[in-house]
């Protein structure tokens, strides 16, 4: 079986490697020539455990080849391009997806199967992708070729294992498309496979990430209430979660990552009556500003001004122990600090670069001469910091803002915890 994967990004490239490792003949298509050259040389920027070794193996064996032209000849086409958010409209930007659909439409033949893995708004597979494929190919969907939606459901940091072990939801435009897609995924997926229609599968994917985003927003609002009422929200949530039917997430400085910041907007794009989801997204988006307000009040209490202070943000990755900085709350906090005149710096041991900024790698170098430290990401390395050494490196009356409930009160510091009244 020959498979073409369209889009060699954070999901598309590892998927290509997994398919090739399962013995399929895989062609990876991407329009970025520099990115393709980096892949051929093993420089991908993906730090998932075991990925680099698997990539080298399938490239060396010729099971995976990559290029920037589509010549057809495959039996299955996976569309795995990224679908970004138009932040001005809070709507899905479909340009990359439509371009990929036109590219695939030009080369598909009778009997081929097209599978969409990109996260999309409800109705996109049938309402946008299917017409493009039919118009470009001159073929009829359901009669000449087959089409299904099957979203990825992986966790950054454990991506390689989860691509194989996680359950899959497949929504075909008809029963035959669903069954053909199921047969394809059964060749490498060890989890259960659930069949439904395309629209339901699209919505199920969006529900998964919306559930998490809304739960985090609840935790964040609970943190604000706890600060107002003099309660430690983390202790309150811990006790509430002892109830067998309660599972509240932990609060934090905001929501990051590529999925939770856009998928809820995709879900409600065509439903203007949404209230809970819109409010949840607003609460999460405002948390970096709240962290800045806490920092400003803490510095003022110590007789300092934010605009004349040096502040170190610990953590550029959007979550702990991964190297992915996309939509990072830590970076948003850094930008706000700079806008307010502070001398800001970021430390992160795992992230090399983001938006043209390279974080400091040595934490003790980063905190030198600082008036405040904001702990924004729950990297394990922050659990073992030498606070006595940090105190000596920082300015007198040092402030620590702990947004992740990671540290105990170090001696000689003024500590403010997010969600602690």
C-alpha positions as CSV (number, residue, x, y, z in Angstrom):
1,X,0.0,0.0,0.0
2,X,1.3,3.5,-0.9
3,X,0.2,6.4,1.3
4,X,0.7,10.1,0.8
5,X,0.7,12.3,3.8
6,X,-0.1,15.9,3.0
7,X,1.5,18.2,5.6
8,X,4.6,17.3,7.5
9,X,4.1,19.3,10.7
10,X,4.0,18.3,14.3
11,X,1.4,15.6,13.6
12,X,1.9,14.8,9.9
13,X,5.6,13.9,10.1
14,X,5.3,11.6,13.1
15,X,2.2,10.0,11.5
16,X,4.3,9.4,8.3
17,X,7.0,7.7,10.4
18,X,4.5,5.5,12.2
19,X,2.9,4.4,8.9
20,X,6.4,3.7,7.4
21,X,7.4,1.7,10.5
22,X,4.2,-0.4,9.9
23,X,5.6,-1.4,6.5
24,X,3.7,1.0,4.3
25,X,5.3,2.9,1.4
26,X,4.9,6.5,2.5
27,X,5.4,9.7,0.6
28,X,5.4,12.9,2.7
29,X,4.3,16.0,0.8
30,X,5.0,19.6,2.0
31,X,5.5,22.8,0.2
32,X,8.4,24.0,2.5
33,X,11.6,23.1,0.8
34,X,13.8,24.1,3.7
35,X,11.7,22.0,6.0
36,X,12.0,19.0,3.6
37,X,15.8,19.3,3.6
38,X,15.8,19.4,7.4
39,X,13.7,16.2,7.5
40,X,16.1,14.4,5.2
41,X,18.9,15.4,7.5
42,X,17.0,14.5,10.7
43,X,16.7,18.1,11.9
44,X,13.0,18.4,12.6
45,X,12.7,20.2,15.9
46,X,10.4,17.4,17.2
47,X,11.8,16.1,20.5
48,X,9.3,13.3,21.1
49,X,10.9,10.2,22.7
50,X,12.0,7.7,20.1
51,X,11.0,9.8,17.1
52,X,14.5,10.7,15.7
53,X,15.6,7.1,15.7
54,X,12.4,5.9,14.0
55,X,12.7,8.7,11.4
56,X,16.2,7.8,10.5
57,X,15.3,4.1,10.2
58,X,12.5,4.6,7.8
59,X,14.4,7.2,5.7
60,X,17.4,4.8,5.5
61,X,15.2,1.9,4.4
62,X,13.4,4.0,1.8
63,X,10.0,3.4,3.4
64,X,9.6,7.2,3.7
65,X,10.4,9.7,1.1
66,X,9.5,13.4,1.1
67,X,9.1,16.0,-1.5
68,X,7.2,19.2,-2.7
69,X,5.4,17.7,-5.7
70,X,2.4,15.5,-5.8
71,X,2.4,13.0,-8.7
72,X,-0.3,10.6,-7.6
73,X,0.1,6.9,-7.5
74,X,-1.0,6.4,-3.9
75,X,-4.0,4.4,-2.6
76,X,-4.6,6.6,0.5
77,X,-4.2,10.3,1.0
78,X,-4.0,11.8,4.5
79,X,-4.6,15.5,4.8
80,X,-2.8,16.6,8.0
81,X,-2.2,20.3,7.4
82,X,-2.6,22.7,10.3
83,X,-5.8,24.7,10.7
84,X,-5.1,27.9,12.4
85,X,-7.3,30.5,14.0
86,X,-8.0,33.9,12.5
87,X,-7.7,35.8,15.8
88,X,-9.4,38.9,14.5
89,X,-12.6,37.0,13.7
90,X,-12.1,34.0,16.0
91,X,-12.8,31.7,13.0
92,X,-11.0,28.9,11.2
93,X,-8.5,29.9,8.6
94,X,-9.1,27.4,5.8
95,X,-6.5,28.5,3.3
96,X,-4.0,25.7,4.0
97,X,-6.8,23.1,4.1
98,X,-8.3,24.3,0.8
99,X,-4.9,24.4,-0.9
100,X,-4.2,20.8,0.2
101,X,-7.6,19.7,-1.0
102,X,-6.9,21.2,-4.4
103,X,-3.5,19.5,-4.5
104,X,-5.0,16.1,-3.7
105,X,-7.9,16.6,-6.1
106,X,-5.5,17.0,-9.0
107,X,-4.0,13.5,-8.5
108,X,-6.6,11.1,-7.0
109,X,-7.9,8.3,-9.2
110,X,-10.8,5.9,-9.0
111,X,-10.8,3.8,-5.9
112,X,-8.6,6.1,-3.8
113,X,-9.4,6.9,-0.2
114,X,-8.9,10.5,1.2
115,X,-8.8,10.9,5.0
116,X,-8.8,14.3,6.7
117,X,-7.0,14.4,10.1
118,X,-6.8,18.2,10.4
119,X,-9.0,19.6,13.1
120,X,-11.9,21.4,11.4
121,X,-15.3,23.1,12.0
122,X,-18.4,20.9,11.9
123,X,-19.4,20.3,8.2
124,X,-16.0,21.1,6.7
125,X,-15.3,17.6,5.3
126,X,-18.6,17.4,3.4
127,X,-19.2,21.1,2.8
128,X,-15.7,22.3,1.7
129,X,-13.3,19.4,1.1
130,X,-15.6,17.1,-0.8
131,X,-16.7,19.7,-3.4
132,X,-13.1,20.8,-4.0
133,X,-12.0,17.1,-4.5
134,X,-14.9,16.5,-6.9
135,X,-14.4,19.7,-8.9
136,X,-10.6,19.3,-9.2
137,X,-10.6,15.6,-10.0
138,X,-13.7,15.3,-12.1
139,X,-14.6,12.3,-10.0
140,X,-17.7,11.6,-7.9
141,X,-17.3,11.0,-4.1
142,X,-18.9,7.8,-2.9
143,X,-18.9,6.4,-6.4
144,X,-15.3,7.0,-7.7
145,X,-13.4,7.8,-4.5
146,X,-14.0,7.7,-0.8
147,X,-13.7,10.3,1.9
148,X,-13.5,10.2,5.7
149,X,-12.6,12.3,8.7
150,X,-10.4,10.9,11.5
151,X,-8.9,13.3,14.0
152,X,-5.6,12.9,15.7
153,X,-6.0,12.5,19.5
154,X,-2.5,12.7,20.9
155,X,-0.7,14.2,23.9
156,X,2.5,16.2,23.3
157,X,5.3,14.5,25.1
158,X,3.9,11.0,24.4
159,X,2.9,11.5,20.8
160,X,4.6,8.4,19.2
161,X,3.0,6.0,21.6
162,X,-0.4,7.6,21.5
163,X,-0.5,7.6,17.7
164,X,-0.5,3.8,17.9
165,X,-2.3,3.1,21.2
166,X,-5.1,5.7,21.3
167,X,-8.7,4.9,20.2
168,X,-9.8,6.5,16.9
169,X,-13.1,8.0,15.7
170,X,-13.8,7.7,12.0
171,X,-16.5,9.6,10.3
172,X,-17.0,8.7,6.6
173,X,-19.2,10.5,4.2
174,X,-20.8,7.1,3.7
175,X,-20.6,3.6,5.2
176,X,-18.1,2.4,2.6
177,X,-15.7,5.3,3.3
178,X,-15.9,4.6,7.0
179,X,-15.2,0.9,6.5
180,X,-12.3,1.5,4.2
181,X,-10.7,4.0,6.6
182,X,-11.2,1.5,9.4
183,X,-9.3,-1.1,7.4
184,X,-6.5,1.4,6.9
185,X,-6.1,2.4,10.6
186,X,-6.3,-1.2,11.7
187,X,-3.0,-1.7,10.1
188,X,-1.2,0.3,12.8
189,X,-3.7,1.4,15.5
190,X,-3.9,-0.8,18.6
191,X,-6.8,1.1,20.2
192,X,-10.5,0.7,19.5
193,X,-11.9,2.2,16.4
194,X,-15.4,3.8,16.5
195,X,-17.4,4.5,13.3
196,X,-19.8,7.4,12.8
197,X,-20.6,10.0,10.2
198,X,-18.2,12.9,9.3
199,X,-20.1,15.7,11.1
200,X,-20.3,13.8,14.3
201,X,-16.6,12.9,14.2
202,X,-15.7,16.5,13.6
203,X,-17.8,17.7,16.5
204,X,-16.5,14.9,18.8
205,X,-12.9,16.1,18.3
206,X,-13.9,19.7,19.1
207,X,-15.8,18.6,22.2
208,X,-12.7,16.9,23.6
209,X,-10.6,20.0,23.6
210,X,-13.5,22.3,24.5
211,X,-14.2,20.2,27.6
212,X,-10.7,20.7,28.8
213,X,-10.6,24.5,28.0
214,X,-13.9,25.1,29.8
215,X,-12.8,23.0,32.8
216,X,-9.6,25.0,33.0
217,X,-11.6,28.2,32.8
218,X,-13.7,27.0,35.8
219,X,-10.5,26.3,37.7
220,X,-9.2,29.8,36.8
221,X,-12.4,31.5,37.9
222,X,-12.3,29.5,41.2
223,X,-8.8,30.8,41.7
224,X,-10.0,34.4,41.3
225,X,-12.8,33.7,43.8
226,X,-10.4,32.1,46.2
227,X,-8.1,35.1,46.1
228,X,-11.1,37.3,46.9
229,X,-12.3,35.1,49.8
230,X,-9.0,34.2,51.4
231,X,-9.0,30.5,50.5
232,X,-6.2,28.4,48.9
233,X,-7.9,27.2,45.8
234,X,-5.6,24.2,45.3
235,X,-6.6,22.8,48.7
236,X,-10.2,23.4,48.0
237,X,-10.0,21.7,44.5
238,X,-8.1,18.8,46.0
239,X,-10.8,18.2,48.6
240,X,-13.6,18.7,46.0
241,X,-12.0,16.1,43.7
242,X,-12.4,13.5,46.4
243,X,-16.0,13.3,45.4
244,X,-16.4,10.4,43.0
245,X,-18.1,12.4,40.3
246,X,-16.0,15.6,40.4
247,X,-12.8,16.3,38.5
248,X,-11.8,19.9,38.5
249,X,-8.6,20.8,36.6
250,X,-5.9,23.0,38.1
251,X,-5.8,26.8,37.5
252,X,-2.8,28.5,35.9
253,X,-1.6,31.6,34.1
254,X,-3.7,30.9,31.0
255,X,-4.2,28.2,28.3
256,X,-1.6,27.5,25.7
257,X,-0.9,24.9,23.0
258,X,-2.2,24.7,19.5
259,X,-5.5,23.0,20.2
260,X,-7.1,24.4,23.3
261,X,-6.7,28.0,22.2
262,X,-8.6,27.5,18.9
263,X,-10.7,24.3,18.9
264,X,-13.5,25.8,21.1
265,X,-13.8,28.7,18.6
266,X,-14.1,26.2,15.8
267,X,-16.9,24.5,17.6
268,X,-19.0,27.7,18.1
269,X,-18.0,29.4,14.8
270,X,-21.5,28.9,13.3
271,X,-23.4,29.1,16.6
272,X,-23.5,32.7,17.8
273,X,-25.7,31.8,20.7
274,X,-22.8,30.2,22.7
275,X,-22.4,31.7,26.2
276,X,-20.5,29.2,28.4
277,X,-17.7,28.5,25.8
278,X,-17.2,32.2,24.9
279,X,-17.0,33.2,28.6
280,X,-14.6,30.3,29.2
281,X,-12.3,31.5,26.4
282,X,-12.4,35.0,27.7
283,X,-11.5,33.9,31.3
284,X,-8.5,31.9,30.1
285,X,-7.3,34.7,27.8
286,X,-7.4,37.2,30.7
287,X,-5.3,35.1,33.1
288,X,-1.9,36.5,31.9
289,X,-3.1,40.0,32.7
290,X,-4.2,38.8,36.1
291,X,-0.7,37.4,36.7
292,X,0.8,40.8,35.8
293,X,-1.6,42.5,38.2
294,X,-0.5,40.1,41.0
295,X,3.1,40.9,40.2
296,X,2.5,44.6,40.1
297,X,0.8,44.6,43.5
298,X,3.5,42.4,45.0
299,X,6.3,44.7,43.8
300,X,4.4,47.8,45.0
301,X,4.1,46.2,48.5
302,X,7.9,45.8,48.5
303,X,8.3,49.5,47.5
304,X,9.1,48.8,43.8
305,X,7.5,49.7,40.5
306,X,6.9,47.2,37.7
307,X,8.2,49.6,35.0
308,X,11.6,49.9,36.7
309,X,11.9,46.2,37.8
310,X,13.7,43.3,36.2
311,X,11.4,40.2,36.0
312,X,12.3,36.6,35.0
313,X,9.6,34.3,33.6
314,X,10.3,30.7,34.3
315,X,8.9,28.6,31.4
316,X,8.3,29.4,27.8
317,X,6.7,26.0,26.9
318,X,2.9,26.0,27.2
319,X,3.0,23.0,29.6
320,X,5.5,21.2,31.7
321,X,8.3,19.0,30.5
322,X,7.7,19.5,26.7
323,X,9.4,21.8,24.2
324,X,6.3,23.2,22.5
325,X,5.9,26.9,23.1
326,X,2.9,27.6,20.8
327,X,0.4,30.0,22.3
328,X,2.4,29.9,25.6
329,X,1.0,31.8,28.6
330,X,4.6,32.4,29.7
331,X,5.3,34.2,26.4
332,X,2.1,36.3,26.8
333,X,3.2,37.3,30.3
334,X,6.6,38.2,28.9
335,X,5.1,40.4,26.2
336,X,2.8,42.2,28.7
337,X,5.8,42.8,31.0
338,X,7.7,44.4,28.1
339,X,4.7,46.6,27.2
340,X,4.5,47.9,30.8
341,X,8.2,48.9,30.7
342,X,9.7,46.1,32.7
343,X,13.0,44.5,31.9
344,X,11.8,41.0,31.2
345,X,13.7,37.8,30.5
346,X,12.5,34.2,30.0
347,X,14.2,30.9,31.1
348,X,13.3,27.5,29.6
349,X,15.6,24.5,29.4
350,X,13.6,22.8,26.7
351,X,12.6,25.5,24.2
352,X,15.3,26.8,21.8
353,X,13.3,29.6,20.1
354,X,9.9,31.1,19.7
355,X,8.7,34.1,17.8
356,X,12.3,35.2,17.3
357,X,13.1,35.0,21.0
358,X,15.6,32.5,22.5
359,X,15.2,31.9,26.2
360,X,18.1,31.9,28.6
361,X,19.2,28.3,29.3
362,X,20.9,28.8,32.7
363,X,18.2,29.6,35.3
364,X,20.8,31.2,37.7
365,X,22.0,33.4,34.9
366,X,18.4,34.4,34.1
367,X,17.5,35.5,37.6
368,X,20.6,37.7,38.1
369,X,19.6,41.2,39.1
370,X,15.9,40.4,39.1
371,X,13.3,41.9,41.4
372,X,10.7,39.2,40.7
373,X,10.4,35.7,39.3
374,X,7.2,34.4,37.7
375,X,6.9,30.6,37.6
376,X,4.7,30.0,34.5
377,X,5.4,26.4,33.4
378,X,5.5,23.3,35.5
379,X,8.9,21.9,34.4
380,X,10.2,19.3,36.8
381,X,13.5,21.1,37.0
382,X,11.8,24.0,38.8
383,X,11.0,21.6,41.7
384,X,14.7,21.4,42.6
385,X,15.8,25.0,42.3
386,X,18.4,26.2,44.8
387,X,16.5,29.1,46.3
388,X,19.3,30.2,48.6
389,X,21.5,30.7,45.5
390,X,18.7,32.5,43.7
391,X,18.2,34.9,46.6
392,X,21.8,35.9,46.5
393,X,21.6,36.5,42.7
394,X,18.4,38.6,42.9
395,X,17.9,42.1,44.1
396,X,17.0,42.8,47.8
397,X,13.4,41.9,48.8
398,X,12.8,39.4,46.0
399,X,9.3,38.5,44.8
400,X,8.1,35.1,43.6
401,X,4.8,34.6,41.7
402,X,3.9,30.9,41.7
403,X,1.2,30.3,39.1
404,X,1.4,26.5,39.1
405,X,1.5,25.7,42.9
406,X,4.9,24.2,42.6
407,X,7.0,25.6,45.4
408,X,6.9,25.8,49.1
409,X,7.7,29.2,50.8
410,X,11.4,29.7,50.3
411,X,13.0,31.7,53.1
412,X,13.7,35.3,52.4
413,X,11.2,35.7,49.6
414,X,7.8,37.4,49.4
415,X,5.7,34.7,47.6
416,X,2.3,35.1,46.0
417,X,0.5,32.0,44.7
418,X,-2.1,32.2,42.0
419,X,-5.4,31.2,43.7
420,X,-4.2,31.7,47.3
421,X,-6.1,34.4,49.2
